[in-house]
Amino acid sequence: MRKGASFAVLIAGLLLTAGCGPKALTVGSRPFPAARPVFSDASGKALEALPAADGTIRLVFLEFPWCPACADVWRAMRISAKPFPQGTVRVYRVLFDRETVLTPDGRKEVPPLRPAPLPEGDGPEDPLALKITTLTALPVEFREEFRVSEGPVVLLLDAEGTVERRWIGFSAGMSRELSSEIMKRARVLSPRPPGT
């Protein structure tokens, strides 16, 4: 009998601790608003939620300063949004302003060795079909709130802020996949004219 009670206490303890750690940014989760501020905007204001999206299709792009694949992800997002009217897609660009370096004294977090450049268009004729809102992750708070161990990460959010799709890293088919997802949602955003 005592063994069964000990086992039940152990299970209850494990369940409690499982709910206390950082949350994973997985499909089906609703990460924002977070329990506390995890971003800052251009003015330095701390935010726990993403700024309003005004009916656009929302992508959250977690961009890291050490990330060689981030330029490819930007290109994939631009290519996928190009066939749609300007402003159909909003990208929340979440920059991480710290990176971990190894020193003789151990690991430490420092400002990025290479600042992340703003994404460029494909040329002067490119109207940059993406609306971009740039935020900075608060390093300690974001890490304590969310488990992000790989990058880059792109999240597609529905109207309520639930993660519908997630891409980690870059793949050759990413622009095609993004374009397909945008197409599905653009049909919902632009109702058909009567009689069609």
LUMGUTOR-56536 format. One line per 2 residues: number of its first residue (from 0); their letters; for each residue x, y, z of N, C-alpha, C, O, CB. Coordinates in steps of 0.001 Angstrom, whole numbers, plus 500000, padded with zeros to 6 digits. Glycine has a CB too. Example, Ala and Ser with C-alpha at 12.3 -4.5 7.8 and 13.67 -1.06 7.14 Angstrom:
REM residues 2
0	AS	513190 494310 507800 512300 495500 507800 513200 496700 507800 514236 496681 508465 511308 495527 509046  512850 497750 507080 513670 498940 507140 512900 500030 507870 513409 501138 508039 514084 499402 505725
REM end
This chain:
REM residues 196
0	MR	500830 498803 500000 500000 500000 500000 500874 501261 500000 500598 502227 499288 499056 499998 501220  501933 501227 500814 502817 502377 500934 503559 502625 499603 503800 503766 499212 503828 502158 502090
2	KG	503910 501521 498927 504588 501628 497640 503701 502340 496614 504180 503181 495854 504982 500234 497126  502411 502002 496595 501469 502638 495679 501329 504128 495945 501243 504915 495002 500115 501973 495782
4	AS	501305 504531 497213 501197 505952 497566 502448 506705 497137 502359 507824 496632 500969 506123 499083  503616 506093 497336 504876 506730 496925 504921 506915 495419 505370 507946 494918 506082 505895 497387
6	FA	504447 505896 494699 504419 505965 493246 503498 507100 492782 503837 507838 491858 503960 504618 492653  502323 507237 493432 501375 508295 493067 501969 509673 493327 501777 510591 492529 500063 508133 493847
8	VL	502691 509827 494441 503339 511110 494757 504405 511420 493713 504531 512565 493279 503968 511080 496180  505175 510412 493307 506203 510603 492291 505584 511053 490964 506078 511990 490338 507005 509306 492093
10	IA	504516 510397 490536 503835 510768 489290 503295 512194 489380 503448 512968 488436 502685 509779 488983  502671 512548 490494 502134 513902 490666 503256 514928 490603 503095 515988 489998 501374 514024 492004
12	GL	504390 514624 491223 505537 515542 491185 506060 515727 489776 506373 516844 489365 506655 515035 492081  506156 514634 489036 506622 514730 487644 505667 515541 486788 506106 516334 485955 506794 513339 487042
14	LL	504371 515357 486979 503384 516128 486211 503463 517606 486540 503349 518445 485647 501971 515612 486484  503656 517937 487802 503773 519343 488197 505013 519978 487591 504943 521087 487060 503813 519471 489722
16	TA	506153 519288 487662 507378 519872 487112 507320 519938 485596 507919 520833 485000 508599 519069 487552  506617 519013 484960 506508 519053 483498 505767 520292 483044 506049 520812 481964 505802 517803 482973
18	GC	504833 520777 483833 504071 521963 483459 504752 523266 483808 504261 524334 483441 502743 521926 484107  505887 523206 484518 506522 524429 485010 507650 524935 484130 508015 526106 484239 507044 524201 486380
20	GP	508208 524123 483279 509362 524543 482493 508962 525371 481292 507792 525716 481126 510148 523342 482042  509952 525695 480439 509636 526453 479233 508711 525667 478322 508764 524438 478279 510912 526826 478488
22	KA	507857 526386 477589 506923 525745 476651 507611 525578 475299 508429 526406 474898 505607 526583 476502  507272 524515 474619 507785 524309 473267 506877 525048 472284 505659 525091 472457 507868 522785 472918
24	LT	507483 525622 471261 506725 526297 470205 506331 525244 469182 506971 525109 468139 507557 527459 469538  505281 524504 469485 504875 523387 468646 503564 523692 467932 502843 524618 468303 504741 522115 469481
26	VG	503266 522907 466913 501985 523023 466212 500878 522741 467222 500938 521766 467972 501904 522036 464982  499870 523603 467229 498763 523464 468167 498918 524291 469422 497951 524464 470164 498603 522044 468541
28	SR	500129 524816 469687 500321 525654 470872 499896 527088 470555 499829 527480 469391 501805 525613 471347  499613 527855 471587 499290 529274 471430 500277 530053 472293 499985 530367 473447 497788 529586 471838
30	PF	501457 530367 471730 502539 530923 472541 502351 532369 472997 502867 532757 474045 503791 530833 471784  501624 533163 472228 501510 534592 472542 500049 534959 472752 499206 534545 471956 502128 535460 471414
32	PA	499715 535715 473785 500646 536365 474697 501301 535368 475645 500706 534362 476031 499932 537438 475492  502551 535677 476010 503286 534857 476964 502862 535266 478376 502115 536228 478558 504834 535011 476771
34	AR	503341 534537 479348 502984 534824 480743 503608 536126 481234 503160 536698 482228 503420 533674 481644  504639 536591 480539 505326 537850 480901 505963 538408 479636 506002 537712 478622 506416 537623 482034
36	PV	506462 539637 479662 507078 540187 478454 508259 539335 477983 509117 538945 478775 507539 541621 478707  508284 539055 476673 509368 538269 476080 510015 538984 474892 511026 538518 474367 508841 536909 475636
38	FS	509434 540125 474459 509959 540916 473345 510117 542368 473785 509585 542795 474810 509026 540817 472104  510871 543112 472968 510808 544570 473040 510646 545068 471609 511155 544465 470664 512097 545186 473734
40	DA	509923 546189 471465 509733 546747 470122 510828 547766 469837 511755 547921 470633 508327 547401 469982  510727 548462 468709 511765 549417 468298 511952 550542 469306 513042 551103 469413 511424 550005 466942
42	SG	510894 550877 470049 510998 551952 471041 511554 551460 472376 511806 552258 473279 509635 552589 471260  511747 550130 472502 512247 549561 473750 511151 549104 474703 511441 548622 475798 513107 550560 474439
44	KA	509892 549253 474294 508770 548839 475137 508705 547314 475207 508759 546638 474179 507435 549415 474595  508590 546775 476424 508502 545322 476616 507089 544841 476280 506104 545472 476667 508879 544933 478079
46	LE	506996 543718 475558 505707 543175 475112 505626 541690 475426 506618 540970 475308 505504 543413 473600  504436 541229 475829 504237 539784 475991 503496 539192 474796 503423 537972 474650 503461 539492 477285
48	AL	502943 540060 473935 502181 539601 472771 502716 540264 471505 503420 541272 471559 500672 539907 472946  502367 539675 470372 502719 540278 469088 501809 541473 468834 500636 541428 469202 502608 539242 467932
50	PA	502310 542542 468216 501434 543658 467852 500310 543190 466924 500437 542165 466254 502246 544782 467177  499228 543935 466892 498042 543575 466087 498420 543330 464633 499339 543957 464108 496974 544686 466167
52	AD	497704 542411 463984 498054 541981 462627 497115 542496 461554 497365 542236 460377 498083 540497 462568  496076 543193 461880 495100 543749 460941 494708 542816 459799 494721 543210 458633 495639 545005 460368
54	GT	494358 541574 460143 493791 540641 459172 494748 540021 458190 494308 539362 457248 492768 541313 458426  496054 540208 458372 497010 539606 457445 497341 538175 457864 497031 537752 458978 498294 540450 457372
56	IR	497973 537443 456954 498487 536115 457260 499781 536334 458045 500662 537076 457611 498726 535248 455944  499887 535677 459211 500997 535986 460119 502040 534874 460183 501730 533709 460434 500464 536253 461509
58	LV	503284 535276 459948 504439 534393 460125 505313 534985 461222 505523 536197 461258 505247 534219 458785  505821 534153 462106 506781 534576 463119 508109 533943 462732 508207 532725 462592 506331 534159 464585
60	FL	509125 534773 462563 510438 534302 462140 511430 534566 463260 511749 535718 463552 510889 534993 460820  511925 533491 463895 512943 533610 464937 514294 533600 464240 514731 532577 463713 512834 532448 466004
62	EF	514956 534768 464245 516188 534960 463476 517359 535136 464428 517328 535974 465330 516070 536182 462528  518386 534332 464211 519542 534330 465087 520744 534948 464379 520890 534789 463167 519864 532905 465550
64	PW	521617 535659 465125 522746 536340 464474 523758 535378 463856 524469 535755 462925 523450 537224 465472  523837 534151 464352 524823 533189 463873 524272 532315 462758 524891 531313 462403 525298 532320 465015
66	CP	523127 532672 462200 522353 531772 461354 522627 531978 459866 522097 532922 459281 520883 531956 461627  523444 531121 459228 523680 531275 457792 522439 531000 456947 522310 531550 455853 524792 530357 457359
68	AC	521521 530156 457434 520327 529810 456645 519257 530902 456682 518291 530836 455923 519732 528505 457153  519411 531907 457552 518368 532941 457672 518153 533708 456368 517019 534059 456042 518731 533920 458781
70	AD	519228 533972 455617 519081 534676 454332 518242 533840 453367 517435 534386 452614 520473 534982 453708  518428 532508 453384 517633 531630 452519 516165 531620 452937 515276 531563 452088 518194 530204 452548
72	VW	515913 531675 454246 514530 531714 454739 513860 533014 454303 512707 533001 453871 514490 531578 456288  514579 534144 454413 514013 535420 453944 513656 535327 452465 512579 535756 452053 515009 536583 454180
74	RA	514563 534767 451673 514314 534639 450230 513071 533780 449996 512239 534119 449155 515549 534020 449505  512935 532675 450727 511765 531793 450571 510481 532528 450931 509467 532363 450253 511914 530533 451450
76	MR	510508 533343 451994 509300 534087 452384 508942 535127 451319 507769 535295 450989 509504 534779 453758  509948 535825 450781 509671 536822 449735 509104 536165 448486 508130 536651 447911 510947 537599 449381
78	IS	509713 535061 448065 509242 534355 446865 507808 533871 447063 506979 533994 446161 510169 533160 446533  507518 533325 448233 506181 532770 448481 505115 533857 448546 503962 533597 448203 506176 531971 449776
80	AK	505467 535065 448977 504485 536145 449118 504318 536965 447837 503340 537698 447695 504891 537062 450255  505269 536845 446903 505274 537680 445691 503992 537602 444857 503543 538642 444374 506431 537288 444830
82	PF	503377 536428 444658 502181 536373 443811 500941 537022 444428 499935 537198 443741 501870 534949 443488  500998 537376 445692 499817 537882 446396 499892 539402 446516 500978 539975 446432 499694 537235 447799
84	PQ	498748 540060 446711 498776 541519 446851 499690 541941 447996 499797 541263 449017 497359 542063 447080  500345 543087 447793 501258 543600 448807 500526 543726 450145 499406 544233 450202 501846 544968 448374
86	GT	501168 543262 451215 500577 543354 452537 499724 542164 452936 499146 542163 454023 499765 544570 452616  499629 541139 452076 498851 539944 452423 499494 539206 453594 498804 538622 454430 498727 539004 451206
88	VR	500837 539243 453641 501589 538494 454649 502329 539459 455566 503008 540377 455106 502582 537514 453980  502188 539236 456875 502968 540001 457862 503955 539049 458509 503593 537962 458957 502041 540677 458946
90	VY	505219 539480 458551 506265 538708 459219 506659 539445 460494 507025 540620 460468 507506 538493 458284  506575 538730 461598 507109 539243 462860 508542 538728 462940 508778 537548 463200 506235 538785 464124
92	RV	509483 539623 462713 510906 539264 462731 511386 539399 464173 511510 540509 464691 511756 540177 461750  511653 538270 464813 512100 538275 466202 513607 538055 466200 514091 536959 465917 511360 537177 467055
94	LF	514342 539128 466524 515804 539079 466539 516293 538697 467931 515720 539110 468939 516406 540439 466105  517332 537925 467972 517974 537579 469231 519255 538404 469311 520154 538241 468486 518269 536026 469335
96	DR	519339 539291 470306 520476 540210 470360 521586 539694 471270 522423 540466 471737 520017 541579 470835  521590 538409 471515 522666 537781 472272 523024 536473 471574 522171 535818 470975 522251 537536 473770
98	ET	524284 536112 471660 524678 534796 471209 525692 534237 472195 526356 534986 472912 525256 534842 469769  525803 532930 472222 526705 532280 473159 528055 532076 472490 528138 531557 471377 526122 530933 473648
100	VL	529114 532492 473183 530469 532244 472684 531215 531431 473725 530953 531528 474924 531222 533582 472373  532148 530630 473243 532991 529840 474142 534292 530594 474359 534964 530983 473404 533262 528410 473567
102	TP	534638 530795 475620 535874 531491 475977 536662 530579 476915 536134 529573 477389 535580 532892 476650  537923 530924 477185 538684 530110 478144 538001 530053 479521 538217 529113 480285 540106 530671 478294
104	DG	537181 531058 479827 536477 531085 481117 535137 530371 481066 534417 530349 482064 536266 532516 481563  534786 529789 479933 533512 529090 479797 532602 529790 478798 533046 530634 478020 532819 528985 481150
106	RK	531314 529425 478829 530334 530031 477921 529861 531363 478490 529706 531521 479701 529128 529080 477691  529634 532316 477590 528987 533553 478022 528185 534126 476871 528474 533879 475700 530027 534581 478527
108	EV	527168 534898 477231 526326 535536 476214 526857 536922 475931 527175 537678 476850 524845 535601 476665  526950 537253 474653 527478 538547 474226 526574 539101 473133 525798 538353 472538 528954 538422 473722
110	PP	526662 540408 472859 525920 540935 471697 526400 540231 470432 527516 539712 470396 526105 542487 471564  525568 540209 469400 525939 539475 468174 527268 539926 467603 527584 541116 467592 524863 539640 467120
112	LR	528040 538964 467130 529307 539293 466486 529047 539929 465126 529812 540781 464674 530189 538034 466338  527961 539509 464475 527542 540100 463197 526114 540582 463362 525219 539758 463550 527661 539071 462008
114	PA	525860 541890 463300 524463 542334 463394 523654 541815 462216 524157 541739 461095 524382 543871 463452  522400 541456 462471 521539 540912 461413 521097 542037 460482 520464 542992 460932 520301 540189 462020
116	PL	521423 541939 459173 520975 542977 458237 519484 542830 457970 518914 541751 458129 521768 542901 456910  518870 543919 457569 517464 543857 457184 517334 543076 455892 518237 543116 455056 516865 545274 457030
118	PE	516237 542373 455710 516067 541618 454464 515954 542565 453287 515339 543627 453387 514826 540711 454536  516550 542177 452172 516478 542997 450970 515504 542378 449993 515223 541181 450051 517864 543157 450323
120	GD	514983 543211 449083 514123 542699 448017 514969 542059 446941 516195 542022 447039 513254 543818 447420  514312 541555 445914 515036 540906 444825 515541 541902 443782 516201 541506 442821 514147 539879 444161
122	GP	515246 543154 443955 515699 544172 443010 514868 545424 443194 513934 545434 443997 515607 543664 441551  515196 546501 442451 514477 547765 442628 512989 547665 442287 512182 548445 442793 515114 548832 441775
124	ED	512621 546695 441421 511210 546561 441044 510411 545765 442081 509184 545703 441999 511095 545888 439677  511092 545159 443049 510407 544329 444053 509766 545230 445105 510483 545918 445832 511400 543326 444724
126	PL	508422 545247 445210 507772 546126 446180 507812 545573 447608 507183 546139 448502 506336 546362 445771  508544 544471 447834 508616 543813 449135 507208 543519 449626 506639 544274 450414 509382 544687 450161
128	AL	506661 542428 449157 505273 542047 449423 504999 541766 450887 503841 541630 451282 504913 540841 448616  506040 541676 451698 505863 541364 453116 505745 542632 453956 506486 543593 453750 507025 540512 453621
130	KI	504815 542626 454897 504819 543643 455947 505716 543077 457039 505537 541925 457436 503343 543980 456487  506673 543849 457533 507621 543329 458514 507531 544143 459798 507634 545370 459778 509062 543355 457955
132	TT	507338 543450 460908 507380 544064 462237 508579 543441 462943 508616 542231 463168 506021 543837 463054  509562 544277 463293 510773 543763 463927 510676 543914 465438 510382 544991 465958 512021 544491 463393
134	LT	510930 542814 466125 510943 542775 467589 512267 542163 468024 512915 541455 467252 509721 541958 468161  512663 542435 469253 513865 541819 469807 513454 540924 470956 512699 541342 471835 514894 542891 470275
136	AL	513948 539690 470957 513645 538771 472058 514409 539225 473293 515599 539530 473214 514013 537295 471686  513730 539272 474430 514422 539522 475694 515112 538204 476038 514437 537206 476290 513420 540007 476857
138	PV	516456 538183 476053 517162 536907 476048 516811 535970 477204 516507 534801 476967 518615 537162 476068  516844 536442 478419 516573 535580 479572 515103 535184 479593 514772 534009 479754 516957 536288 480892
140	EF	514223 536170 479428 512792 535922 479520 512312 534988 478417 511526 534077 478678 512029 537233 479458  512778 535203 477183 512344 534351 476070 512806 532913 476296 512037 531970 476110 512892 534888 474723
142	RE	514069 532753 476699 514604 531407 476926 513870 530701 478071 513615 529500 477994 516109 531478 477232  513530 531441 479129 512815 530825 480252 511367 530491 479891 510786 529565 480456 512843 531755 481466
144	EF	510784 531238 478954 509387 531021 478564 509244 529934 477491 508278 529171 477505 508782 532327 478056  510209 529865 476558 510090 528959 475412 511349 528131 475207 512467 528587 475447 509786 529748 474149
146	RV	511130 526896 474755 512241 526006 474396 512529 526192 472912 511750 525753 472066 511908 524500 474725  513628 526831 472600 514058 526973 471209 515508 526525 471175 516390 527225 471672 513885 528462 470671
148	SE	515758 525363 470592 517118 524833 470599 517754 524840 469212 518963 524648 469081 517119 523426 471151  516943 525062 468175 517451 525075 466805 516921 526308 466091 515918 526891 466503 517049 523782 466045
150	GP	517589 526696 465034 517111 527833 464273 517571 527724 462838 518424 526888 462538 517590 529141 464891  517052 528516 461958 515944 529453 462167 514618 528717 462340 514487 527548 461978 515848 530434 460994
152	VV	513645 529421 462897 512312 528861 463111 511292 529803 462476 511353 531014 462687 512017 528654 464641  510360 529258 461703 509248 530025 461145 507962 529378 461641 507773 528168 461517 509300 530071 459567
154	LL	507081 530201 462203 505780 529737 462692 504691 530404 461870 504749 531610 461631 505597 530047 464213  503706 529643 461437 502524 530186 460772 501405 530181 461811 501042 529124 462327 502130 529348 459477
156	LD	500858 531359 462121 499807 531477 463130 498449 531636 462480 498332 532261 461426 500083 532654 464059  497413 531073 463103 496052 531322 462631 495549 532625 463254 496290 533295 463973 495101 530127 462985
158	AE	494311 532980 462986 493749 534257 463451 493741 534370 464968 493825 535475 465505 492335 534426 462925  493639 533231 465675 493615 533259 467144 495011 533167 467740 495153 533230 468961 492759 532120 467678
160	GT	496051 533021 466916 497419 532947 467416 497924 531547 467671 498990 531375 468263 497526 533719 468657  497170 530525 467231 497614 529134 467381 498604 528812 466264 498404 529217 465119 496398 528142 467351
162	VE	499669 528086 466595 500659 527682 465601 500046 526589 464723 499725 525501 465202 501980 527182 466286  499889 526897 463426 499333 525922 462481 500410 525125 461758 500217 523948 461453 498464 526624 461466
164	RR	501544 525765 461483 502667 525086 460833 503948 525608 461457 504001 526731 461958 502661 525312 459277  504982 524771 461419 506287 525180 461942 507368 524626 461032 507334 523456 460652 506492 524691 463411
166	WI	508321 525469 460690 509478 525056 459913 510720 525340 460749 510859 526430 461302 509536 525794 458531  511610 524380 460842 512891 524573 461530 513971 524399 460481 513998 523397 459767 513082 523561 462738
168	GF	514863 525377 460389 515902 525329 459374 515355 525750 458024 514280 526342 457937 516502 523933 459288  516098 525443 456973 515699 525809 455618 515735 524568 454747 516620 523725 454886 516620 526919 455039
170	SA	514762 524461 453843 514776 523379 452858 514467 523965 451489 513879 525041 451380 513752 522261 453228  514869 523248 450448 514668 523730 449073 513195 523935 448746 512873 524792 447923 515278 522752 448079
172	GM	512289 523175 449363 510861 523295 449071 510126 524277 449963 508897 524333 449929 510218 521965 449190  510851 525059 450765 510190 525930 451737 509307 526991 451081 508187 527221 451538 511226 526603 452606
174	SR	509786 527642 450020 508975 528698 449395 507691 528116 448813 506640 528753 448876 509779 529421 448289  507765 526909 448245 506575 526253 447692 505578 525926 448812 504376 526148 448665 506970 524960 446926
176	EL	506090 525396 449933 505211 525072 451066 504559 526333 451641 503360 526346 451920 506006 524344 452168  505354 527386 451815 504815 528643 452330 503763 529211 451386 502702 529661 451819 505941 529663 452541
178	SS	504067 529184 450089 503131 529713 449095 501805 528961 449140 500741 529572 449046 503738 529628 447689  501867 527643 449283 500658 526828 449369 499833 527204 450605 498610 527315 450531 501023 525333 449406
180	EI	500509 527398 451736 499810 527776 452974 499197 529177 452847 498083 529413 453313 500783 527726 454182  499928 530102 452216 499405 531465 452020 498185 531424 451110 497191 532104 451364 500497 532401 451420
182	MK	498263 530623 450044 497146 530493 449087 495878 530034 449808 494804 530599 449603 497507 529492 447951  496007 528998 450659 494836 528489 451398 494211 529584 452250 492989 529725 452288 495233 527296 452289
184	RA	495038 530350 452926 494531 531372 453837 494082 532629 453111 493174 533316 453579 495586 531726 454849  494699 532942 451976 494307 534128 451210 492892 533970 450676 492153 534949 450575 495289 534378 450049
186	RV	492506 532740 450333 491133 532490 449864 490127 532811 450960 489048 533339 450691 490969 531022 449410  490488 532488 452194 489592 532762 453326 489539 534265 453596 488482 534806 453919 490059 532000 454600
188	LS	490699 534943 453461 490742 536383 453734 489999 537193 452682 489392 538214 453006 492181 536855 453814  490038 536742 451397 489338 537475 450344 488114 536694 449919 488213 535782 449098 490263 537737 449133
190	PR	486960 537038 450467 485747 536313 450093 485454 536466 448606 485759 537493 448000 484556 536806 450916  484861 535433 448033 484518 535463 446606 483382 536453 446362 482502 536624 447206 484120 534048 446105
192	PP	483411 537101 445197 482296 537985 444871 481006 537189 444758 481052 536005 444424 482569 538747 443565  479850 537804 445026 478574 537086 444931 478384 536499 443548 478754 537117 442550 477406 538014 445266
194	GT	477803 535297 443483 477502 534647 442220 478637 533830 441636 478520 533335 440515 477097 535656 441246  479776 533671 442395 480880 532856 441857 480996 531563 442600 481867 530749 442290 482201 533608 441927
REM end
